[in-house]
Amino acid sequence: MCETDPRRLPRGPVRPSFLHVPPTTRSLRRLAVLAAALLLCGVLAACGREAPASLTASTPVPPPQAAPTPAPAAPPAQPAYVGATYAPVPGRPQPSAAQLTEIGRRIFFDGSLSATGKASCASCHDPQHAWGPPNALSVQLGGADGKQEGPRAAPSLRYLETLIAFTEHHHDNDGDDSIDAGPTGGHMWDGRAGSAHEQAGMPLLSPSEMGNASVAEVAAKLERATYADELRKAFGDDVFKNPDAAFKAAGLALEVFQQSPKDFYPFTSKYDAVLRGEAKLSVAETRGLRLFNDENKGNCASCHISVRTQDGAFPLFTDFGLIALAVPRNRKLKANADPAFYDLGLCGPYRTDMKDHPEYCGLFRTPTLGHVAVRQRFFHNGVFHSLEEAIRFYAQRDTTPRRWYARSAKGIVQQYDDLPPQYHANINTDAPFGQKRGDKPALTEAEIRDVAAFLRTLTDADQKNAPVNAGR
């Protein structure tokens, strides 16, 4: 606003000290002051107006530009879960755990899904043998003719419910994150399968196991199965239109089945009863447990944890870590007839993403010792066939290598003969390992028997009819 406010006009004669205005000219002087004030307001108001065209003729004004055309709206982003294994499918009810468990059970025992039409998952993972092999073969036979040797000893499928995906750096949930436990987790001996459903698909396509040539071949067999309608109800009527979708559905059903507590983690062993306060260990079993936990003797519990977790969960007798034990070469395996072949575990040959990590060569995942007494072959290559012999190897690997390793043509003991020398630095030397040749072993024969007695308390009650490995 640049109006003259009458309230701000002078009230009475203005007599500056430096002027002496005659009384007869007062009105004229007042009018002059008012005129000057009005002129000043007009000049100031003109400052915000557009300059005359004559002053701007040399500077052309650009024409107004049209508003930019808005870009077409991007389609809304899909939620991250869309297409994920466990994600709900819009418009289709989620199958229940009970539904998937039953389908998975039928798939697990279905021999028609193999190349021979006879071998099922249960052929190598028998529920009467703690979901492990029912025989003493180092590796199981399979393939299109049923005679091909599997790459490694078939492990038990029990007590894997908390097995994490493989990681190179693992910190136990014990309140101390300063300790890096190193490579841990993953299904298979080398941890290459990130989940149970991924693992379930591997034997179906392995040429030395169930022997199918492709995902499409497995899907076609599933579509012909007696439970095909159950798969449609669970995964949609169109599940068989896409072989990948059918294969994925079977893997998910198998995974859910293997989470069945009654079948796969019942915790019904004598030792579980001891932890509940319902039973007591015998004298020999108690001695065995003490040796098992002793860091200077068996030191087994450093990898096969024997106490409840901080949240009260019962022990699984494994930390799922990967470790190099340097077990002897199993010279009865056909693959080992080639002197240039080595099963290096985490760094190959069946796992390829870690092939450039020489520090991982020779590492294999630590299995659970629950039900270990019903097994009839031990370690990834099935080289030992009795529980006592496996324990004895731990106690005497470094003190008596001539007992375990082959000799060269010159009669020299080839210690750690299933791992090339450039990887020997990876071998674990914690107790009970690490002694010099000729030193006293970490365990005596009597102590080996006591540790075995304790390990037999880890067999679940439903395995009472399974042959118990009494040693030989």
GUTIBA-250268 format. One record per residue (C-alpha): residue number from 1; residue in three letters; z, y, x. Coordinates in steps of 0.001 Angstrom, whole numbers, plus 500000, padded with zeros to 6 digits. Example, Ala and Ser with C-alpha at 12.3 -4.5 7.8 and 13.67 -1.06 7.14 Angstrom:
<sites>
<site 1, "ALA", <507800, 495500, 512300>>,
<site 2, "SER", <507140, 498940, 513670>>,
</sites>
This chain:
<sites>
<site 1, "MET", <500000, 500000, 500000>>,
<site 2, "CYS", <499185, 503462, 501244>>,
<site 3, "GLU", <500206, 505529, 498228>>,
<site 4, "THR", <502434, 508582, 498653>>,
<site 5, "ASP", <505774, 507869, 497133>>,
<site 6, "PRO", <507144, 511035, 495508>>,
<site 7, "ARG", <510626, 509796, 496251>>,
<site 8, "ARG", <509852, 510154, 499932>>,
<site 9, "LEU", <508642, 513795, 499707>>,
<site 10, "PRO", <510817, 516539, 501224>>,
<site 11, "ARG", <513510, 517809, 498926>>,
<site 12, "GLY", <513959, 521514, 499701>>,
<site 13, "PRO", <512751, 523795, 502414>>,
<site 14, "VAL", <511680, 522232, 505658>>,
<site 15, "ARG", <512851, 524317, 508546>>,
<site 16, "PRO", <512177, 522759, 511871>>,
<site 17, "SER", <514316, 524363, 514536>>,
<site 18, "PHE", <511261, 525375, 516541>>,
<site 19, "LEU", <509477, 527113, 513629>>,
<site 20, "HIS", <510428, 530223, 511776>>,
<site 21, "VAL", <508268, 530205, 508614>>,
<site 22, "PRO", <508344, 533386, 506514>>,
<site 23, "PRO", <509631, 532775, 503028>>,
<site 24, "THR", <506398, 534032, 501507>>,
<site 25, "THR", <504260, 531184, 502992>>,
<site 26, "ARG", <506500, 528174, 502090>>,
<site 27, "SER", <504281, 526839, 499320>>,
<site 28, "LEU", <501139, 527007, 501448>>,
<site 29, "ARG", <502767, 525169, 504265>>,
<site 30, "ARG", <504004, 522427, 501862>>,
<site 31, "LEU", <500491, 521933, 500468>>,
<site 32, "ALA", <499082, 521589, 503963>>,
<site 33, "VAL", <501578, 518847, 504778>>,
<site 34, "LEU", <500690, 516945, 501596>>,
<site 35, "ALA", <496949, 517186, 502303>>,
<site 36, "ALA", <497378, 515848, 505811>>,
<site 37, "ALA", <499393, 512868, 504541>>,
<site 38, "LEU", <496719, 511958, 501947>>,
<site 39, "LEU", <493951, 512203, 504555>>,
<site 40, "LEU", <495831, 509849, 506901>>,
<site 41, "CYS", <496259, 507226, 504147>>,
<site 42, "GLY", <492514, 507294, 503421>>,
<site 43, "VAL", <491602, 506723, 507051>>,
<site 44, "LEU", <494001, 503820, 507379>>,
<site 45, "ALA", <492700, 502195, 504186>>,
<site 46, "ALA", <489136, 502391, 505472>>,
<site 47, "CYS", <490043, 500319, 508531>>,
<site 48, "GLY", <489892, 497064, 506538>>,
<site 49, "ARG", <486502, 497818, 504955>>,
<site 50, "GLU", <483121, 496515, 506113>>,
<site 51, "ALA", <481407, 498730, 508704>>,
<site 52, "PRO", <478300, 500575, 507600>>,
<site 53, "ALA", <475021, 498710, 507941>>,
<site 54, "SER", <473773, 501278, 510433>>,
<site 55, "LEU", <476473, 500292, 512851>>,
<site 56, "THR", <475783, 496560, 512650>>,
<site 57, "ALA", <472012, 496466, 512411>>,
<site 58, "SER", <471694, 495176, 515971>>,
<site 59, "THR", <473949, 492173, 515281>>,
<site 60, "PRO", <472385, 489923, 512628>>,
<site 61, "VAL", <474799, 488150, 510352>>,
<site 62, "PRO", <474126, 484370, 510194>>,
<site 63, "PRO", <473416, 482997, 506743>>,
<site 64, "PRO", <476233, 481056, 505131>>,
<site 65, "GLN", <476118, 477384, 506059>>,
<site 66, "ALA", <476073, 474601, 503484>>,
<site 67, "ALA", <479206, 472497, 503170>>,
<site 68, "PRO", <478946, 469264, 505219>>,
<site 69, "THR", <478100, 466118, 503296>>,
<site 70, "PRO", <481228, 463968, 503158>>,
<site 71, "ALA", <480948, 460610, 504962>>,
<site 72, "PRO", <480966, 457562, 502691>>,
<site 73, "ALA", <484472, 456251, 502157>>,
<site 74, "ALA", <485342, 453322, 504426>>,
<site 75, "PRO", <486240, 450114, 502606>>,
<site 76, "PRO", <489970, 449538, 502465>>,
<site 77, "ALA", <491230, 447565, 505463>>,
<site 78, "GLN", <492234, 443969, 504770>>,
<site 79, "PRO", <495868, 443099, 505272>>,
<site 80, "ALA", <496512, 441463, 508615>>,
<site 81, "TYR", <497566, 438201, 506981>>,
<site 82, "VAL", <494212, 437535, 505304>>,
<site 83, "GLY", <492764, 434308, 506680>>,
<site 84, "ALA", <495928, 433368, 508562>>,
<site 85, "THR", <497027, 429751, 508412>>,
<site 86, "TYR", <500115, 430346, 506318>>,
<site 87, "ALA", <498815, 433305, 504285>>,
<site 88, "PRO", <498544, 433172, 500494>>,
<site 89, "VAL", <495012, 433157, 499086>>,
<site 90, "PRO", <494421, 435727, 496339>>,
<site 91, "GLY", <493977, 434073, 492984>>,
<site 92, "ARG", <495288, 430697, 494091>>,
<site 93, "PRO", <498876, 429476, 493777>>,
<site 94, "GLN", <500612, 428603, 497007>>,
<site 95, "PRO", <501063, 424838, 497443>>,
<site 96, "SER", <504691, 423806, 497569>>,
<site 97, "ALA", <506372, 422280, 500613>>,
<site 98, "ALA", <506862, 419030, 498681>>,
<site 99, "GLN", <503174, 418962, 497779>>,
<site 100, "LEU", <502059, 419493, 501367>>,
<site 101, "THR", <504598, 417020, 502721>>,
<site 102, "GLU", <503213, 414256, 500511>>,
<site 103, "ILE", <499599, 415061, 501421>>,
<site 104, "GLY", <500519, 415210, 505110>>,
<site 105, "ARG", <502273, 411859, 504889>>,
<site 106, "ARG", <499174, 410225, 503431>>,
<site 107, "ILE", <496932, 411758, 506085>>,
<site 108, "PHE", <499336, 410644, 508839>>,
<site 109, "PHE", <499092, 406992, 507809>>,
<site 110, "ASP", <495368, 407003, 506960>>,
<site 111, "GLY", <493466, 404787, 509390>>,
<site 112, "SER", <490126, 405664, 507797>>,
<site 113, "LEU", <490202, 409040, 509548>>,
<site 114, "SER", <489503, 407418, 512929>>,
<site 115, "ALA", <486203, 406260, 514405>>,
<site 116, "THR", <487274, 402623, 514119>>,
<site 117, "GLY", <488604, 403060, 510583>>,
<site 118, "LYS", <491857, 401453, 511700>>,
<site 119, "ALA", <493789, 403853, 513948>>,
<site 120, "SER", <495992, 406422, 512236>>,
<site 121, "CYS", <498424, 408986, 513615>>,
<site 122, "ALA", <501138, 406386, 513007>>,
<site 123, "SER", <499419, 403925, 515342>>,
<site 124, "CYS", <500731, 405937, 518297>>,
<site 125, "HIS", <503649, 407609, 516479>>,
<site 126, "ASP", <505402, 404792, 514671>>,
<site 127, "PRO", <508354, 405815, 512470>>,
<site 128, "GLN", <510102, 402579, 513438>>,
<site 129, "HIS", <509998, 403715, 517062>>,
<site 130, "ALA", <511237, 407278, 516591>>,
<site 131, "TRP", <507670, 408378, 515840>>,
<site 132, "GLY", <506542, 407237, 519274>>,
<site 133, "PRO", <504453, 404256, 520486>>,
<site 134, "PRO", <505484, 400800, 519261>>,
<site 135, "ASN", <504574, 399079, 522535>>,
<site 136, "ALA", <505109, 399237, 526290>>,
<site 137, "LEU", <501621, 400480, 527231>>,
<site 138, "SER", <501681, 403420, 529628>>,
<site 139, "VAL", <499044, 405157, 527507>>,
<site 140, "GLN", <497708, 404177, 524106>>,
<site 141, "LEU", <494211, 402857, 523402>>,
<site 142, "GLY", <491713, 404467, 521040>>,
<site 143, "GLY", <488218, 405897, 520831>>,
<site 144, "ALA", <485158, 404606, 519033>>,
<site 145, "ASP", <485774, 401044, 520225>>,
<site 146, "GLY", <489570, 401183, 520225>>,
<site 147, "LYS", <489654, 400394, 523946>>,
<site 148, "GLN", <489646, 403800, 525596>>,
<site 149, "GLU", <492783, 404834, 527464>>,
<site 150, "GLY", <494448, 407977, 526213>>,
<site 151, "PRO", <494913, 410776, 528754>>,
<site 152, "ARG", <498724, 410638, 528778>>,
<site 153, "ALA", <501690, 408749, 527370>>,
<site 154, "ALA", <502159, 409449, 523655>>,
<site 155, "PRO", <505429, 411367, 523095>>,
<site 156, "SER", <507805, 411109, 520192>>,
<site 157, "LEU", <507297, 413635, 517398>>,
<site 158, "ARG", <510988, 413932, 516620>>,
<site 159, "TYR", <513076, 417084, 517125>>,
<site 160, "LEU", <510181, 419493, 517599>>,
<site 161, "GLU", <511060, 421735, 514656>>,
<site 162, "THR", <512111, 424651, 516882>>,
<site 163, "LEU", <509439, 424203, 519545>>,
<site 164, "ILE", <507931, 427631, 520228>>,
<site 165, "ALA", <504351, 428396, 521237>>,
<site 166, "PHE", <503772, 428403, 524980>>,
<site 167, "THR", <504918, 431441, 526914>>,
<site 168, "GLU", <504997, 432109, 530638>>,
<site 169, "HIS", <508284, 433997, 530310>>,
<site 170, "HIS", <511081, 432695, 528120>>,
<site 171, "HIS", <514604, 433991, 527621>>,
<site 172, "ASP", <517131, 431685, 525995>>,
<site 173, "ASN", <518997, 432959, 522976>>,
<site 174, "ASP", <522303, 432931, 524833>>,
<site 175, "GLY", <522984, 436647, 525070>>,
<site 176, "ASP", <521744, 436964, 528659>>,
<site 177, "ASP", <518174, 438261, 528773>>,
<site 178, "SER", <518283, 438779, 532536>>,
<site 179, "ILE", <517301, 435166, 533216>>,
<site 180, "ASP", <513623, 434295, 532876>>,
<site 181, "ALA", <513335, 430567, 532229>>,
<site 182, "GLY", <509633, 430646, 533091>>,
<site 183, "PRO", <506877, 428627, 531368>>,
<site 184, "THR", <508244, 427187, 528141>>,
<site 185, "GLY", <507046, 425687, 524903>>,
<site 186, "GLY", <503786, 424576, 523378>>,
<site 187, "HIS", <502842, 421210, 521921>>,
<site 188, "MET", <501369, 418461, 524131>>,
<site 189, "TRP", <502631, 417629, 527622>>,
<site 190, "ASP", <500945, 420745, 529017>>,
<site 191, "GLY", <501895, 423034, 526121>>,
<site 192, "ARG", <498292, 423891, 525292>>,
<site 193, "ALA", <498644, 423602, 521500>>,
<site 194, "GLY", <500355, 426623, 520006>>,
<site 195, "SER", <501473, 424962, 516772>>,
<site 196, "ALA", <501894, 421581, 515126>>,
<site 197, "HIS", <498789, 422100, 512995>>,
<site 198, "GLU", <496735, 422896, 516090>>,
<site 199, "GLN", <498145, 419847, 517842>>,
<site 200, "ALA", <497397, 417635, 514835>>,
<site 201, "GLY", <493695, 418383, 515120>>,
<site 202, "MET", <493397, 417428, 518779>>,
<site 203, "PRO", <493781, 413622, 518483>>,
<site 204, "LEU", <491330, 413586, 515544>>,
<site 205, "LEU", <488601, 414930, 517833>>,
<site 206, "SER", <489627, 413301, 521114>>,
<site 207, "PRO", <487066, 410687, 522292>>,
<site 208, "SER", <489885, 408524, 523659>>,
<site 209, "GLU", <492101, 408767, 520574>>,
<site 210, "MET", <490806, 408902, 516990>>,
<site 211, "GLY", <487299, 409479, 518255>>,
<site 212, "ASN", <485654, 411681, 515621>>,
<site 213, "ALA", <482561, 413535, 516817>>,
<site 214, "SER", <483116, 416772, 514921>>,
<site 215, "VAL", <485174, 418731, 512435>>,
<site 216, "ALA", <482480, 418036, 509840>>,
<site 217, "GLU", <482934, 414286, 510312>>,
<site 218, "VAL", <486677, 414548, 509713>>,
<site 219, "ALA", <486102, 416752, 506651>>,
<site 220, "ALA", <483680, 414235, 505169>>,
<site 221, "LYS", <486263, 411477, 505589>>,
<site 222, "LEU", <488922, 413615, 503951>>,
<site 223, "GLU", <486607, 414255, 500998>>,
<site 224, "ARG", <486220, 410484, 500519>>,
<site 225, "ALA", <489945, 409804, 500835>>,
<site 226, "THR", <492033, 408671, 497866>>,
<site 227, "TYR", <494075, 411869, 498136>>,
<site 228, "ALA", <491051, 414230, 498092>>,
<site 229, "ASP", <491984, 415524, 494647>>,
<site 230, "GLU", <495449, 416355, 495923>>,
<site 231, "LEU", <493861, 418450, 498661>>,
<site 232, "ARG", <491766, 420255, 496026>>,
<site 233, "LYS", <494837, 421001, 493926>>,
<site 234, "ALA", <496673, 422364, 496949>>,
<site 235, "PHE", <493849, 424261, 498655>>,
<site 236, "GLY", <491307, 424974, 495922>>,
<site 237, "ASP", <488399, 423141, 494318>>,
<site 238, "ASP", <486044, 424439, 496991>>,
<site 239, "VAL", <488085, 423242, 499979>>,
<site 240, "PHE", <485435, 420688, 500987>>,
<site 241, "LYS", <482538, 423160, 500819>>,
<site 242, "ASN", <483569, 424442, 504214>>,
<site 243, "PRO", <484376, 421718, 506799>>,
<site 244, "ASP", <486511, 424142, 508807>>,
<site 245, "ALA", <488608, 424913, 505711>>,
<site 246, "ALA", <489118, 421204, 504990>>,
<site 247, "PHE", <490092, 420495, 508609>>,
<site 248, "LYS", <492502, 423428, 508603>>,
<site 249, "ALA", <494041, 422224, 505329>>,
<site 250, "ALA", <494659, 418770, 506792>>,
<site 251, "GLY", <496303, 420281, 509866>>,
<site 252, "LEU", <498593, 422427, 507754>>,
<site 253, "ALA", <499616, 419452, 505604>>,
<site 254, "LEU", <500375, 417407, 508721>>,
<site 255, "GLU", <502455, 420240, 510137>>,
<site 256, "VAL", <504536, 420580, 506981>>,
<site 257, "PHE", <505034, 416818, 506844>>,
<site 258, "GLN", <506358, 416868, 510417>>,
<site 259, "GLN", <508970, 419406, 509347>>,
<site 260, "SER", <510526, 416893, 506975>>,
<site 261, "PRO", <514222, 416730, 508007>>,
<site 262, "LYS", <514819, 413172, 506872>>,
<site 263, "ASP", <511878, 411883, 508873>>,
<site 264, "PHE", <511744, 414077, 511945>>,
<site 265, "TYR", <515172, 415577, 512594>>,
<site 266, "PRO", <517853, 413583, 510806>>,
<site 267, "PHE", <520641, 414083, 513417>>,
<site 268, "THR", <522177, 410711, 512596>>,
<site 269, "SER", <522928, 409410, 516107>>,
<site 270, "LYS", <526358, 408336, 517308>>,
<site 271, "TYR", <526548, 411472, 519440>>,
<site 272, "ASP", <525834, 413614, 516374>>,
<site 273, "ALA", <528729, 411862, 514675>>,
<site 274, "VAL", <530908, 412644, 517699>>,
<site 275, "LEU", <530024, 416328, 517394>>,
<site 276, "ARG", <531001, 416177, 513723>>,
<site 277, "GLY", <534340, 414614, 514647>>,
<site 278, "GLU", <533416, 411357, 512922>>,
<site 279, "ALA", <533199, 409071, 515978>>,
<site 280, "LYS", <534329, 408757, 519585>>,
<site 281, "LEU", <532461, 407801, 522718>>,
<site 282, "SER", <533424, 404674, 524599>>,
<site 283, "VAL", <534878, 404911, 528106>>,
<site 284, "ALA", <531494, 404199, 529745>>,
<site 285, "GLU", <529697, 406628, 527414>>,
<site 286, "THR", <532251, 409329, 528200>>,
<site 287, "ARG", <531757, 408817, 531928>>,
<site 288, "GLY", <528003, 408978, 531360>>,
<site 289, "LEU", <528257, 412273, 529477>>,
<site 290, "ARG", <530379, 413734, 532261>>,
<site 291, "LEU", <527787, 412723, 534872>>,
<site 292, "PHE", <524999, 413991, 532618>>,
<site 293, "ASN", <526581, 417461, 532531>>,
<site 294, "ASP", <527831, 417626, 536126>>,
<site 295, "GLU", <525715, 420139, 538075>>,
<site 296, "ASN", <526334, 418249, 541299>>,
<site 297, "LYS", <525607, 414763, 539955>>,
<site 298, "GLY", <523098, 414084, 537204>>,
<site 299, "ASN", <522639, 417748, 536284>>,
<site 300, "CYS", <520600, 416492, 533338>>,
<site 301, "ALA", <521960, 419118, 530955>>,
<site 302, "SER", <520283, 421901, 532943>>,
<site 303, "CYS", <517071, 420940, 531099>>,
<site 304, "HIS", <518330, 418519, 528424>>,
<site 305, "ILE", <520961, 420701, 526785>>,
<site 306, "SER", <523839, 418613, 525426>>,
<site 307, "VAL", <526052, 421134, 523624>>,
<site 308, "ARG", <525748, 423013, 520362>>,
<site 309, "THR", <523940, 426311, 520454>>,
<site 310, "GLN", <525806, 429571, 519965>>,
<site 311, "ASP", <524903, 429547, 516272>>,
<site 312, "GLY", <526293, 426019, 515849>>,
<site 313, "ALA", <523024, 424051, 515789>>,
<site 314, "PHE", <523165, 420515, 517199>>,
<site 315, "PRO", <521547, 419998, 520612>>,
<site 316, "LEU", <517937, 418782, 520847>>,
<site 317, "PHE", <518414, 417554, 524430>>,
<site 318, "THR", <515540, 419663, 525715>>,
<site 319, "ASP", <514953, 423294, 526602>>,
<site 320, "PHE", <511179, 422783, 526130>>,
<site 321, "GLY", <510604, 424167, 529624>>,
<site 322, "LEU", <507821, 422985, 531922>>,
<site 323, "ILE", <508865, 421493, 535250>>,
<site 324, "ALA", <507324, 419630, 538208>>,
<site 325, "LEU", <509166, 416365, 538866>>,
<site 326, "ALA", <506536, 414717, 541099>>,
<site 327, "VAL", <506688, 411328, 539403>>,
<site 328, "PRO", <504721, 408615, 541229>>,
<site 329, "ARG", <501027, 408137, 540578>>,
<site 330, "ASN", <500418, 405448, 537984>>,
<site 331, "ARG", <497765, 403414, 539769>>,
<site 332, "LYS", <497230, 401181, 536743>>,
<site 333, "LEU", <495513, 403958, 534805>>,
<site 334, "LYS", <491718, 403898, 534938>>,
<site 335, "ALA", <491484, 407662, 535490>>,
<site 336, "ASN", <493551, 407306, 538656>>,
<site 337, "ALA", <491056, 404894, 540192>>,
<site 338, "ASP", <489276, 408053, 541320>>,
<site 339, "PRO", <491287, 409291, 544338>>,
<site 340, "ALA", <490051, 412831, 543697>>,
<site 341, "PHE", <491461, 412931, 540178>>,
<site 342, "TYR", <494863, 414502, 539561>>,
<site 343, "ASP", <496578, 415281, 536304>>,
<site 344, "LEU", <498033, 418683, 537146>>,
<site 345, "GLY", <499619, 419342, 533771>>,
<site 346, "LEU", <499896, 423033, 532995>>,
<site 347, "CYS", <497023, 424038, 535314>>,
<site 348, "GLY", <494591, 421300, 534240>>,
<site 349, "PRO", <492428, 419388, 533734>>,
<site 350, "TYR", <492971, 419117, 529957>>,
<site 351, "ARG", <494320, 422648, 529744>>,
<site 352, "THR", <491946, 425225, 531198>>,
<site 353, "ASP", <493414, 428671, 530550>>,
<site 354, "MET", <495925, 428321, 533408>>,
<site 355, "LYS", <493577, 426856, 535987>>,
<site 356, "ASP", <493856, 429973, 538140>>,
<site 357, "HIS", <497638, 429672, 538400>>,
<site 358, "PRO", <498322, 427309, 541311>>,
<site 359, "GLU", <502045, 427950, 540904>>,
<site 360, "TYR", <501872, 425992, 537630>>,
<site 361, "CYS", <500174, 422881, 538981>>,
<site 362, "GLY", <502248, 419748, 538426>>,
<site 363, "LEU", <504365, 421187, 535598>>,
<site 364, "PHE", <504852, 419220, 532380>>,
<site 365, "ARG", <506942, 419991, 529317>>,
<site 366, "THR", <510470, 418585, 529152>>,
<site 367, "PRO", <510745, 416054, 526287>>,
<site 368, "THR", <513768, 415494, 524108>>,
<site 369, "LEU", <516081, 412648, 525124>>,
<site 370, "GLY", <517045, 411908, 521549>>,
<site 371, "HIS", <515988, 408282, 520844>>,
<site 372, "VAL", <515009, 407879, 524530>>,
<site 373, "ALA", <516576, 404414, 524574>>,
<site 374, "VAL", <513925, 403004, 522224>>,
<site 375, "ARG", <511056, 404147, 524422>>,
<site 376, "GLN", <509273, 401581, 526555>>,
<site 377, "ARG", <507456, 403943, 528927>>,
<site 378, "PHE", <508609, 407153, 530587>>,
<site 379, "PHE", <507147, 410442, 531867>>,
<site 380, "HIS", <503706, 411878, 531154>>,
<site 381, "ASN", <501842, 409026, 532833>>,
<site 382, "GLY", <504060, 406195, 531560>>,
<site 383, "VAL", <504725, 405025, 535113>>,
<site 384, "PHE", <508217, 403617, 534408>>,
<site 385, "HIS", <509133, 401086, 531750>>,
<site 386, "SER", <512914, 401030, 531638>>,
<site 387, "LEU", <515543, 403689, 531016>>,
<site 388, "GLU", <517591, 402729, 534075>>,
<site 389, "GLU", <514542, 402915, 536324>>,
<site 390, "ALA", <513732, 406425, 535084>>,
<site 391, "ILE", <517308, 407558, 535824>>,
<site 392, "ARG", <517210, 405840, 539211>>,
<site 393, "PHE", <514061, 407791, 540118>>,
<site 394, "TYR", <515923, 411056, 539569>>,
<site 395, "ALA", <518798, 409916, 541771>>,
<site 396, "GLN", <516688, 408493, 544623>>,
<site 397, "ARG", <513375, 410392, 544610>>,
<site 398, "ASP", <514145, 412275, 547803>>,
<site 399, "THR", <516631, 409907, 549458>>,
<site 400, "THR", <514491, 406768, 549206>>,
<site 401, "PRO", <510843, 407852, 548722>>,
<site 402, "ARG", <509536, 404528, 550004>>,
<site 403, "ARG", <510798, 402956, 546796>>,
<site 404, "TRP", <508645, 405184, 544597>>,
<site 405, "TYR", <505520, 406272, 546403>>,
<site 406, "ALA", <502516, 404418, 547813>>,
<site 407, "ARG", <501734, 404087, 551491>>,
<site 408, "SER", <498619, 405178, 553337>>,
<site 409, "ALA", <496357, 402771, 555201>>,
<site 410, "LYS", <498556, 403396, 558232>>,
<site 411, "GLY", <501688, 402460, 556339>>,
<site 412, "ILE", <503007, 406011, 555960>>,
<site 413, "VAL", <504809, 406776, 552699>>,
<site 414, "GLN", <502790, 409302, 550687>>,
<site 415, "GLN", <505662, 411201, 549100>>,
<site 416, "TYR", <504728, 413024, 545892>>,
<site 417, "ASP", <501460, 411070, 545835>>,
<site 418, "ASP", <500302, 412323, 542423>>,
<site 419, "LEU", <500276, 415995, 543413>>,
<site 420, "PRO", <498074, 417490, 546145>>,
<site 421, "PRO", <500046, 418876, 549113>>,
<site 422, "GLN", <499122, 422499, 548405>>,
<site 423, "TYR", <501217, 422320, 545222>>,
<site 424, "HIS", <504316, 420646, 546670>>,
<site 425, "ALA", <506154, 423971, 546689>>,
<site 426, "ASN", <506171, 423776, 542858>>,
<site 427, "ILE", <508292, 420613, 542843>>,
<site 428, "ASN", <511821, 420985, 541507>>,
<site 429, "THR", <514546, 420412, 544090>>,
<site 430, "ASP", <517659, 421145, 542026>>,
<site 431, "ALA", <520275, 418380, 541760>>,
<site 432, "PRO", <519979, 415450, 541515>>,
<site 433, "PHE", <516961, 416142, 543763>>,
<site 434, "GLY", <516890, 417977, 547055>>,
<site 435, "GLN", <518572, 415567, 549475>>,
<site 436, "LYS", <517094, 414383, 552744>>,
<site 437, "ARG", <515739, 410916, 553371>>,
<site 438, "GLY", <518538, 408485, 554001>>,
<site 439, "ASP", <521185, 410673, 552358>>,
<site 440, "LYS", <523526, 409266, 549754>>,
<site 441, "PRO", <521858, 409312, 546311>>,
<site 442, "ALA", <523262, 411643, 543670>>,
<site 443, "LEU", <524186, 408658, 541459>>,
<site 444, "THR", <525430, 405187, 542288>>,
<site 445, "GLU", <524188, 402120, 540429>>,
<site 446, "ALA", <527365, 402085, 538335>>,
<site 447, "GLU", <526867, 405749, 537477>>,
<site 448, "ILE", <523261, 405098, 536511>>,
<site 449, "ARG", <524495, 402485, 534035>>,
<site 450, "ASP", <527035, 404955, 532618>>,
<site 451, "VAL", <524399, 407649, 532100>>,
<site 452, "ALA", <522182, 405089, 530357>>,
<site 453, "ALA", <525106, 404093, 528137>>,
<site 454, "PHE", <525537, 407693, 527076>>,
<site 455, "LEU", <521806, 408139, 526428>>,
<site 456, "ARG", <521892, 405189, 524046>>,
<site 457, "THR", <524260, 407169, 521831>>,
<site 458, "LEU", <521355, 409538, 521109>>,
<site 459, "THR", <519436, 406995, 519018>>,
<site 460, "ASP", <519274, 407911, 515322>>,
<site 461, "ALA", <520688, 405507, 512750>>,
<site 462, "ASP", <517299, 404696, 511224>>,
<site 463, "GLN", <516190, 403215, 514562>>,
<site 464, "LYS", <518700, 400378, 514459>>,
<site 465, "ASN", <515929, 397797, 514083>>,
<site 466, "ALA", <513848, 399196, 516953>>,
<site 467, "PRO", <513983, 397268, 520233>>,
<site 468, "VAL", <516496, 398997, 522481>>,
<site 469, "ASN", <515457, 399300, 526103>>,
<site 470, "ALA", <518330, 397607, 527902>>,
<site 471, "GLY", <516859, 398040, 531365>>,
<site 472, "ARG", <515325, 395604, 533785>>,
</sites>
